[in-house]
Amino acid sequence: MAHGRAGSSTGALARARAELERGVEEGLHYGAQLAVIHRGVSMELCVGEAAPGRPMRKDDVLCWSSSVKPLVAILLAKLQERGALSFDDAVERFLPGFGTKGKSQVTLRHCLTHTAGLWASTLKMPEKKSPEEVLQHICQQPLAEGWEPGRRCGYDSPAWYVLAGVAEAAAGAAPAVAGAAADAEGDAEGDAEGDAEASRFAELVKKEIFEPLGLRSSSIGMRSERRAELEKAGRLAPLYQMSRCSTRPWTAIHEEQAAKVQFPCPAGNGRGPAQELCAVYASLLPGAVPERRLLRPDTVELLTSTARRGLYDELQGTDTEWSLGFAVNCILSGKVPGLLRIQRMTWRFAASATASQARSSTTAGLELSAPPSMRT
């Protein structure tokens, strides 16, 4: 597996395995993948089951949930290197239909630091059939009541639909929002499956991130034939509702319905093995080989330096520091642990989504098949 300085790493991996196995025994989760790169040494392990009677495997495809959000930041950083955008640009520069109802001053930086005030924009949203429709809806909503961008904080998944639309426009794709387009709701006749197949954003992430790193099992959402292929091969590992009872119900959560699996949500539906998520984060490390490096070192420094400090997250109940799209230190740290505020929803954690790790030499990806949870 490794040599030289790997002794301490392998010891830590053994302790991590013991903790994950204890979680399986206690019913905290049914199975897990763990992938770590430490000082150039790659280590992986799997525990538990991905489905009844089937052990979790390293190439099983799981949902990354909110651990996909930093990929959007990386994509925007690549576009920033090319001069296509600045993090301080107003969103409406790229999405002209966005700057209504008090949103004209919202910038990409606000969105990336969860200070834009868009978090309430989808709370009462009717069922939509595509990310474009979600974005249209967000563009027509006001900011949260009394919100001043940059001065208050609330964990903001809707902002990631906005950032995905910006990335599409900045990359030269047809803008997802050319105006208010209030009549767009009646135009989409396809189902969620069909729209997933045509997602410009998913294809952009594939071209700019997954393909350069040689990641063949990862995607934002997925095409219907890909889902069928993974299911047939037994490689699609769903998320299950947690149960501490002696018998496991193996009840998949709502987000594991076919249309949800395929839906290319930029805020929470990346799919792939933990080892491939780990590879994305590893591309930011100082020791990354040139062909596996997505960004220049100075861009990584910009992307992962603290950009938000001392603001209380009004949704999560934390005061965690954030960079441009990355939690600095654990997302669960702060004044009031978020799990006390938001219970029994889907939690995903990538230990590598921290600025300190991105600037040092450790990255890790962790995927759990049924943990106690937090909404993404």
C-alpha positions, 0 to 999 in steps of 0.5 A, a space after each residue: 500500500 505504501 512505504 516510508 512515512 505510511 506507518 502513521 497513516 495506516 495506523 490512523 486508517 485502522 482506527 477509522 475502520 474500527 470506528 466505521 465498523 462500530 457504527 455498522 454494529 450500532 446501526 448508525 449506518 449500514 456501510 461506508 467507503 473511505 478514501 484518503 490521500 496523505 503525504 502522497 499515499 493513497 488508502 481506501 477501505 470499505 465496511 458493511 453492506 451496500 445492499 442486503 447481503 452485498 458487501 460495500 465495494 470500492 467502486 460502488 457509486 454513492 450520492 455525494 450530497 453537499 460534498 458536490 458543492 465544492 466542485 461548482 466552486 472549482 469549476 467557477 475558479 477555472 473560469 476565473 483563471 480564463 478571465 471569464 468571470 470574477 468572484 466579485 461579479 454580480 450574478 445578474 451580469 450572467 443571468 439578466 433575469 436574476 437582478 429583480 426584487 432586491 437581488 441586483 447586488 448579489 455576487 458570486 462571492 455571496 453565493 459561495 459563502 452562503 450569505 446571498 439570502 436565497 435559502 428561502 427561495 425554494 421552500 414553497 416551490 412547486 415540483 419542477 422538472 429541470 434545473 433550469 425551471 428551478 433556476 427560473 423560480 429562484 430568479 423570480 423570488 425576493 431575498 429572505 426578509 430583511 436580508 443584506 447580502 454579505 452581512 447575514 448567513 444561512 446555508 444556501 443550497 438554492 445559490 448553487 443552482 444560481 452558480 451553475 447557471 452562471 458557470 454555463 453562461 460564463 463558459 459560453 453555453 446559452 444562458 439558462 435565464 435570459 429574462 424573467 421567462 415567467 412562462 417557462 413553466 409550461 414549456 417543459 414537456 419532458 420528465 425529470 429523466 429526460 431533462 437530466 440527459 440534456 443538462 448543460 451543467 452536468 456536461 460542463 462538470 464532466 468536461 472540466 473536472 471528471 474527464 481531465 482527472 480520468 474519473 469515469 464513474 462520477 457524474 452530476 445526476 446521471 443518464 437513465 441508461 447509466 443508472 440502469 447499467 449500474 443497477 444491473 451491475 449491482 454498483 448503485 449503492 442507495 442511501 437508506 433510512 437509518 434504523 437501530 433495530 435488530 433487523 434492517 428495513 433497507 428502506 431507501 430514502 425519497 432521493 433514491 427514486 429513479 428520477 431523483 438519482 438522475 436529476 442533475 442537482 448542482 447543490 446535492 446530487 453528485 454521484 460516484 465512489 469515495 475514491 473519485 471524490 477524493 481524487 477531485 480534492 487531491 487535485 488541489 493539493 500542493 503535491 498534485 502532479 501537473 496532469 492531475 492539477 485542475 487549478 493553479 496554486 494561487 487560485 487554490 489559495 484564493 479559493 480556500 482562504 477564509 472568506 467568511 468569519 464570525 457570521 452565525 448560520 441562521 439555518 445550521 446553528 453554527 459559526 463555521 468559517 467558510 472560504 469560497 465554497 469550502 467549509 474551513 474546519 468541520 461543517 458541524 463545528 460552531 456554537 450550536 451543532 447543526 445536527 441539533 437543529 436539523 434532524 433525520 435528513 441526509 448527511 454527507 461528509 467529505 473531510 477534504 472540504 477544508 481550506 487547511 487540508 487543501 493547502 497541506 497534504 491530506 485529503 479524504 472522502 467518506 461516504 456512508 450508506 445510512 448515517 444520522 443526517 443533515 439536510 444538504 
